[in-house]
C-alpha cells in the first residue's frame, strides 16, 4: 500500500507526553516543535500544486512536474484514437550511470496476480509495461497498445498493438502474449474483480486484440493501466518456468531485473529492446531496500542515495534549508482505519459512527503529518475530483463530536461505567466486557505510530481502550487480507473516483481485501452503473450516492489524505508526478555523476 513516511511524531497538547515518549526521533535532527497550524481544514481543502515547495527550495526547474501532471484523468466514454505522447527530450540511449532509490522491500513478491502492495508494484512497474500508461501530463496514452477505441456502447474495446515491440530477451511481443496476459489477469486474485465483466479476449489479427464486456464500461483503459497489476507478460517465458516470478526474465518494461538480493537490494538495467526509443535515459537503477525510513533523508543529504520518499518533518526541514529538492504530489492517497465489520464491536454501525465522530482528524493532520495533507469528514474523494459532492457528516466542534460519539456508544450497548465502556446487551458479547481493541500499525511507518497513539488518547475520552500494536511490516498486509485484525491503521493510493471505487469497494477489487473487505452486490451494481453511465452528470450522481453510502455505512473510516514527499539528490533531473504515484517517472530521469 502506498504510505507516507513521516519522520517523527509531534503531538497536540493533550497527548504530548504520551506520544513523544513513544516516537522515534528522526535522523538527522528534525524541528523540535510542530509547524504553525494551517488554516482549519474544511471538507474542501484547496488543491496543492503538484510539486509544492517554498521559495527557499532550490529545486532546479528540470525536476518540476508540469502543472497538469497531478490531475487525475478519467477514461473517456468513447476514446478516440490515442497517439503515444513520449516524455520530452528523449535521448538516443541510456547514460552509463546509476540512480540509487530507497524503498521498502517488496515482501509480497513480483507476481502481478498476487502482489497488491505498493512495495511490490513499484519494482514491477519498472519491469513490466501495460497496454496503456500515463504520459507526463497525467493523460492515458498508448504503451504496448499504440491506439485503442470502443464501440458506442463501450462493450467492445479494440487495442491496436505497437509494431516491433520486444521483450527484454529480444523476443517479439505478440497478440498471443497480450491475450495470455489479460486472460491471466482475469483469473488472478488482484484483477479478477475488476475484469469480472470481461467475456472474451480475441486475437483479431497479429496486431489487434478485441476485448468484449458483458456490460458497458468507460473505464477499461484505466483498469488496464494499473501499474504492476495489469502487465504484458511473455507467454513462453512464464509457462516454461514454474518459478518465473522469483526472478522474472523476458520482461516488457523499461528495465530488466539484473539481480535481487533479499534484505539488501535489486539491480535493474535498461532494457535494450524497449519499444520507447531513447528511454530509459539512465542505464542502472539500484533499488536499495530499507526499513529505517527515519534515515532516508539523511541518506539523500550524505550522498549515499539519490531518491526517497521522506517524512513530513524532514521534507519541511529540507525545503527550509534549500539544498535538497523535495517534490510533493497530490495523488489520491486516503488515510483510513480499517476494521472487521463481521465481528463485535465493529459489526455495529453505531460503533463505527461513534469512532467517526470521536477521532481527531485535525489533530492527526497537525501532529503526525505536520500540517500537510488534508482532513475529510465524510468523503473519500478529494474536492477537485470531477465526481466529488461534499459530505460533512462528522464535522462538529470537538466537544460536540465527543458528546455525539458517547451517545452512539450508549445506543450500541456500550455503557460508560467508572470511565470505561462496558457491554450491556451487546449481541455476542458478555455483559460487563470492557471495550478494548488492539490496533496494529506497520512498524516501519512512524506517522502510523503517531496516529495510532493519538487514536488511543482520543478514544480514551469516550471510555474506549485502544492498545496500539507495532507490527512487523512484512506480514502486515497479508494478515489484513486474511482478516486477522479487528481494527488496523492503513493508507493507500488511487488515481481517481473510478480507480478508487473499482479497486477499494467492488467485490474482487485489487485493494478491497486490504481496505473495505466488501462483498456487496448492491455496491457492485452501483459501481458498475457509474462505470456504464452515458454522461458525466449521470456518473457524478451515482458517485455521490456511493460517497454517501460509504460515509453512512463506514466499511472503512477515511479521515484525510497524505501527499508523498519525494526527496531528490540535486544531481537528479527529470522527476514528474504521476497521477498513480508510480515510480515509473524514473525512465525520464538522469543523474550527473
N, C-alpha and C positions, 0 to 999 in steps of 0.2 A: 504494500500500500504506500501511496505517496505520503511522505511525512516531513514536516518542518523540523529543523534541528536547532532548537533553542539552546543557548549555551549554558544558562544557569537560571535558577528560579529567583524571582524577586516578588515579594508579597505585598498585598494590600495590608493596611494597618491591622485589620482584625486577625490576620493569620501570619504576621511577620515572623514571630519567634518560631512557630512550628515549622513553617516552610523553609526558612533559611537554614534551620538545623539539618534538614533532610536533603538539601540540594547540593550537588557537586559543583564547586567553583569552576569557572571557565579557565582555560589556559589559551592564551595569556590573560592577564588581568582584565576584567570587564568593569564597566562603570558600577560603582557601589550603590547607586540609587536608581530607582526606576526613572525613565524619561518622563518629562512633563506629560500629564494626561492629555490625550487629544480631546477634541470636542466630543461630547457624549454621542455614542454610537446610536444610530437610528436603524430602522429596518431597511433604509435605502441609502447606504453609505455611498459616497462619491467613488466613482471608478478610478483606481490609481493608474498612473502612466505605466506602460508595460515594463519600463526599467527605471523606476523612481530612484533618484539619487540626489541628495542635497548638492548645492553648488560646490561645496568643498571637495567632493569626489572628483578625482582626476581621471575618470574612465574615458579612454580615448573614444572618439566618435565611431570608430570601426566596430566597437563592441556594443553599440547601442542598437536595440531592436527597432525595426520600423514601427511607426505609430500604430499600424493596424495589426501587428503581429499577434497581440494577445486577444483579439476579438474572435470569439468562437464562431465558426462557420457552420450553419445548418445545411445539410444536404438538400439541394433544391428539389422541388416537387417533380420536375421532369428535366434533369440536367441536360444542357446542350453538350455538344462535343467538347471535351476538355483538353486543350493543349497543355503539355507539360511546361510548367514555369520553373526554370532552373534558378537556383540562387545566383546572384550576380557575381561576376568576376572569376568564373571557373578557370583554373589553370590547366596546363596540358598533362600534368601528372602530380602525384603526391610528393611533397617535400620530404627529404630524408631526415625527419625529426620525430620527436616523441612528445606527446601530451600526457601528463600524469593526472588521472582523475580519481578522486577519493569517493568511495561509496561503500555501503554495507555489502556483505557477500550475498549472492543470490542463492539462499539456502533452499528455495523451492525447486532449484534446478533450472534447466534450459529447454524443457519440453513445453511448447506453447499450449498443449492440451491439459497441462497440469498446473503450471506456474501462473498465478494471477497477480502476485505481489509485485510492486514496482521494483524491488531489489532484483527480481529476475527479468522483468520486462525491459529494464534499462539495457543490459548487455544483449538481450535477444534482439532489441531494436537495432543494434549495430550489425548483427549477423544476418538478419532476415529482412527482406523487403516485402511490402504488401502490394496488392493490385493498385491501391490508392494511397496517397500520402498528403501531407500538408506542405505548402510552399512557405517562403519566408513571410508572406503576408497573411498567413493563417487560413488560406483557402485550400479546399480539397482539389488536388490535381492528380493526373495520372502518374503512376510509378511503373510497375511491370505492365500494367494496362495503360496504353498510351491514351486511349479515349474510352468513354462509356456513354450509353444512352439508355433510355427506358421507353416502354410503351406508354401511351397516355394514361393508362390506369395504374402505372407503377407496379405491375406484376411480373413483367419480363424485362430483365436487365441484360444488356449486351455489352461485353467488355472486349475491346479490340486490343490484342497484346502487342507490345512494342517489339519491333523486329530485331533479331540478332542479339537478344539478351542471353546472358550466360550465368551459370553458377560459378562459384569461386574455383572449381576444378577445370573450368573451360567447357563443360558440357552445356548444351543448349537448354534454356528454359522453354518448355513446350506447353501446349494446351493440355496435354496429359498431366503434366506436373501441376498445373493450376487446378484441374478437376480433382486430382488426388488430394491436393491441399485443402480445397474447400470441402470436399467430402469428409476429410479427416477432421476439420474444424467442427462440422455439424454433428459429429459423433463424440467429440471430446467434452469434458466437463466444463471447460471455460466458455466455449462459444455455442454450445448446443441450444441453450435457451434463446440466444439472440438470433439463431438461424432455424428456429423450430418451424417457421412458416415456409422454409425452403423445400420445394418438392422435387426439383430436378436441376442437375448441373450437366449441361450438354456441350460437347465439342461441335460447334457449327462448322468450323474449318480449322486448319492448323494454326490460325492466328485469332480465332474468335471463340469466346465462351459465352453461352447463354444460360442465365440463372432464372428459373421460374419460381415464383412465390405463390402460395395458396391465398394470400390476401395482399392488398396494396401496401407498399411501404416506400416512403420517400427517403428512408434512412439507410438503405442497404450499403451505399458507398461509404457512409460514415462508419457503419459496423465493420466493413472490410478494411477500414483504415486503422483499426486498433493495433497500435504498435505492440509487438511481441505476442499478440494473441491471434492474429489473422495473417500469418506469414505464408509466403510461397516457398514450398519445400521441394526438394528433389525426390521424386517417387523412387528412383533407382537407389539413391543413397540411403534413404530411410528404411525401405523394405529389405535392403541387403544386410542391415546391421541392427540387430535387436537392441544393442546398446548405443545406438546412434547419438542420442541426446546427451550422453556423458561428455562427448567432445564432438559437437556437430562439424561435419565436413560438407563440402559441396553446397555452400550456403549462398543465398541470393542477395544479401545485403552489401553495404559498402565496405564492410570489414570481414575478415575471416579470423576465426579463433586459432591463434598460433599455439598457445599453451594455457593451461589452467592449473594453478597450484592452490589447493584448498587452504583457507585461512591465511592466504598471502595475496595473490594477485592473478589476474588473467591478462594475457598479452594479445592484442588484436592488431592485425596488419591489414593494410589496404588491399581490397580485392582487386587483383589486376584485370579481371574481366568485368568489372562493374559497368553496367549499362550507361550510367550517367558520366559521360566523358569529362575528365578533369576533376572528378570527385572520387574519394575524399581528397582533401588538399594536404593532409598530413599522413605520413606513412604508418605511424605506430601510435596506438593508444594503450597506455599502461593503466589498467583498471585495478587500482590498489584497494584491497578490502580492509576496512577499518570500522570497528565498533565504537571506538572512542571519539565520538563526534565533538566532544569538547575541545579536541586537539586540532580540528580541521582548519580553523582559521590560522592557527599558529603554523601549520604546515604550509599554507599558502604564503604567509609572511616570511618564513625561513627559506623559501625556495625549494622545499622538498616535495611540493605538489603544485599543480597548475590550475585545477578546477575542483571546487567542492561546494556543496550546499552548506551554508554556515548558519549558526543560530542567530536569533534576532539581536541579542546583546552584542555579539561580535560584529554583525552586519552594521549596526549603528556606530560602533566604535571605528570600524574600518572606514566608513563613509566620512566620519568626522576627521580622521587622520589624513584622508585623501591620498593614500599611497596605493591602495589595493582597490580596483574597481569591484563594485558589488551591484549586480543586476537583480531587479525584482520583477517577477511576472505576476499576472493576475489570473492565472488559470483557476478554474472552479475547484477548490480544494476544501470541502467541508470537513469540519471537526465534529466528532459525534461521540455520544455514549451509546454503545450497543448493549442489548440485553436479550435474555431468553424469555420471550413472551408466552412460552408454553408452561412455565413454572411460576409458582408463587415466589416472590411478591409481584413480579412484573407481568403476570398474566392479567392483572387488574389495570385497566386503562386509567382508573382514578389514580393509582400509584404512579404510573408513568407521567400523567399530567401534573401530579404533585411535584415530581422531580423537575419537570419543565418550568414550573413557576419558581421553584426554590433556587435553582442553580444560578450562580452569579456570573452572568455572561460577560459583563463589562469588567468584572474583576479578573476573569480569565484572560481577557484581551490585554489588560494593563499589566498584570503581574507576570504572566507566563509567556506572552508574545510581545511584551514591551511596547504596547500601544499600537502595534501594527495589525493588519488584517481588519476584520470587521465582526460584529456580532449580529445575530439574527434571532428573531423572536417568534418564529413560526415557519418561515420559508426555508427551503433547501436551496432553491435557485437564487442567484445574485440579482440585484436590481437592474443591471444592464443586459440581462438575458432577454431576448425579444419576447419570451413567453412568461415573463415574470408578472405576477399580480401580488401586490403587497399583502402580507399577513402579519399582524402584530398581536396574536392571541395572548402571548405570555409576557408582553411588555407592561409591567407595572413598576411602581417605585418599590424599593427593596422591602420596606415594612409590609406593604400590601401584598407583595408577591409571597413573602414568607407566611403571612396570615392565610392566604388562599391555599398554599401548599398544605398547611396544617388542617384546614377544613376538608380538603380532599382525602388526606390520610385518615382522618376521623371517619369519613363516609366509607372508606375502603375497609374499615375494621381495625385500623392500626391506631390504638388509643395512646395518648400521652400519659404515662404513669411514672412519676418521680423523674421526669426529664427524659424518659426513654419511650419510644414507640413499642407497644406490645400488641400481639394479636388478640382480637376479641371477636370471634365468629368469622374468622378468615378461612375460607374453604381450603382444606388440605394443610392447615397449619394449626397445631395445638394452641389453645388459648394460653396466653402468658408468654409465648415465644417472642423474644426481642427481635426487632427489625435490624438485622446486622448482615451486611453483604460485603464479601471480599471482592475488590475491584482490581484486576490485574491491568498492567500497562507495560508497553515494551521497555525493557530495561536500558536500552541504548538511546532513548528519546527523552532528554532532560525536560522538555516542555510538557511531556505527558505526565512525568512525575509531579511537576509543579501543579498541573491541572487537577490531578487526582488528589493531591494533598489539599488543594483548595476545595474540591468537592467534599472531602471529609469534614473540613471546617464548616462549610456552608450547611451541609445536611445535618450536622450536629445541632444547628439552631432550631431544627424542627423535630429533633429527637431520633434521627436515623443514624445508626452507626455504620460508617464506611471504613473498611480496612484496606488501604492501598497495598498492592502486591507488586513488587518489582519482578518482572517475568522475563525469562530467557527469550530474547527476540527470535532465535532460530525456530522454535516450535510454535511461537505465539499465534500466528495467523492460521496455521494448521489446526491448532486447538480451538480457535474461534470457529473455524468451519465445521468442526465436529461437536459444536455446542457444549464445550466443556465449562463455559463461564456463565454465571448468572448475569453479570454486568461487566463491561470492559471499556477501555478507552480506545478510540480509533480516529483515523483520519485517512482520507483517500482523495484521488483526483478524478475529474470528469471534464469533458470538453465543453458540453452544453446540455440543454434540457433533454434532448434526445438520448445522448450518451448516458446521462445520469440515470434517467428512469429506465432505460433498457438494461443497463448494467447493474444497477443497485436495487431496483424494485421489482423487476419482472422475474417470474419463475425461470430459473436457469441462467440468469444474468451472470456475467463474469465475476462481479463482486457481490452479488446477492447473498451468497453463503457467508460473506465476511462483514456485511453491513446490516441489511434488514431481515435476512433469513426468510423472506416471504415466499409463500406458495399459495397465492391468492388469485383465483381465476378471474374474479371481478376486476382486480387491479390490472391483471394481464390484459383483459379485454379493453380497459380504458387506455392503457398504454398503446395497444395495437391500433385503437381508433385514432389516437393522436398522431401516430406514425402514418396512418392512411388518410388523414384529414385533407380535404381537397383544397384548402386555402389556409393562410396564416391566421386569420381570425378564428376559424374553427379549431385549429390546433391550439391557439392560446386559451380558448375557453376550456378545452379538455385538460390542458396542463394546469390551469387554475383549479380545476376540480381535483386533480391529483395532488396538487400542493396542499389544498385544504384538507383532503383526506389524510395525508401523512401528518399534517400538523395536529389533527384531532386524534388519530389512532396511535401515532408515535411508534411505528415499528423500530425506529431508532430516534435518537434525540440529537438533532444538529443544533449546535449553539453558536456557530460562527464559521469563519473562513481563515485560512492561513495563506500567505503568499511566499513562495520559496525565495530564498536569498542566495544567489549564486555568486560566489567569490571567484575571481579570475586573477591569475598572475598577470602583471602589466604587459607581459610579452605575448599573451594570448589575444588573438584578434578573431572576429567572425562570429561572436555569440549572437544568437537571436532567440527570442522567447517563442516557443511553440504553444499553440492552444491546448495541446495534450500534455505539455510539460515533459515530453520525451527528450532524451539526451542526444537524439539524432542530429541536432544542430551541429554536433561536433564534426560532421562531414564537411562543414564550411569553415572549420577553424584552422588557423595557422598559428605557429609559435616561432618567435625569434630566439634562436639558441646560439 
